[in-house]
Amino acid sequence: MNLSENQAVDSLGRRRTVNQSSGLKRSVPLPDHWSSRSVRIALPESDWVALEMFARRYGADGSSGAVALGQAIHRLLETQRRSSEWSWDSSDWMEWERRKTLRLLRPVV
């Protein structure tokens, strides 16, 4: 097989030009300071429906399903961070544990 100077063969034996990518991009562009991770999450079916509906709001701008879902979860976490009930400061975890214990014991006491 004769290949010109600007052609190469990929690992599957397909002819490619030097500047040609190997196909579809493996990941979509992410917002600044975001990273992608694969996670497995179990939720009641009704919560999945609610989460997917919430994520559709973010997918309307053409974001991929994964980015839209990430934006929805990010929004939920931001709301939780602003909540007075839960401190995200890792140095304050003992105070959070104390308040959680008091909340759990309140019905008993």
N, C-alpha and C positions, 0 to 999 in steps of 0.2 A: 504494500500500500504506500503510495507516494503522498506525503503530506507537505503542504507548502510551509514556508517559514513561519507564517502566522497561525498555524493550526497545531493542535496537540490532541492527544487521546486521553480521555478521563479514565478513572479506575474501572468503569464498566465497558470500556472499549469504544465509547462514542467519540466521534470527531468534534472537537471544540476549537473555536478561535481562541487566541491567547487571552483576550479581554472578556470572553464570555463566561458568565457565572455558571455554576453547575445546575441551575434550575431555580425553583422558587426559593425565596428567602426563608430561612428557618425561623425567624422571629420578626415581629413587626416592630417598627420604631416605638420606643417607650418615651413617656414624658421625662424631663430632666430629673435626675436623682432617683429614678425608679429602677428596680431590678426584677427579673422574672424568676419565679420558682415554681416547681411542680408540687402541688399539695393534694392530699386526698381528704375530703371533708364529708362527714355524715351529718345530715340534718333531716328533720321530719319533712315529708313531702310538701306540706303547706308552707314551710319556711323556704324551701327551694323555689317554690312558685313566687313567693313574695320577693326573694332576693333577685330572681331573674327579672321580675317586673321592674324592680328598682334599678337593676343594671341596664335595662333597655333605655332608660333616660340618658345614660352616658354613651350608649352605642349609636345614638341618633346622629352623632357627628362623624360617623364612619369608622369609629374605633373598632378594633377586633373584639370578639366576644370576651377574650381573656382580659384585654385592657379595660373594657367596660365593666366587667365584674370586679376587677381590681379597683377601679375608681369608685364603685359602689361600696365596696368593703372599706376603702380608704375614708369615704365620707362617713360611714357608720363609726369607724374608729375615731375620727376627728370629733364627732359628736360626743362619743364616750369620754374622750380626753378632756373635753370641756365640762363634763359632768362633775359636780362637787363630790359625788359618791366615790369616784375611783381616781386615785392619783397614779400617774404613770411614772412618777419620779422613782427610780429604782432605790434611792436612798430612803424613801418613805414607805417601803413595803411593809415594815413592821407596824406602822400606824394603820395602813390599810387592813392588815390582818387583824389588828385589835378591833377596828370598827366592824369588820365582817363578823368576828366572834360575838361582839356585843349585839349585833343585829340578829344573829342566830339564837343567842341566849335570851333575848328580850321576851319572846313568847313563853319561855319556861319560867323566868323569874317573876 
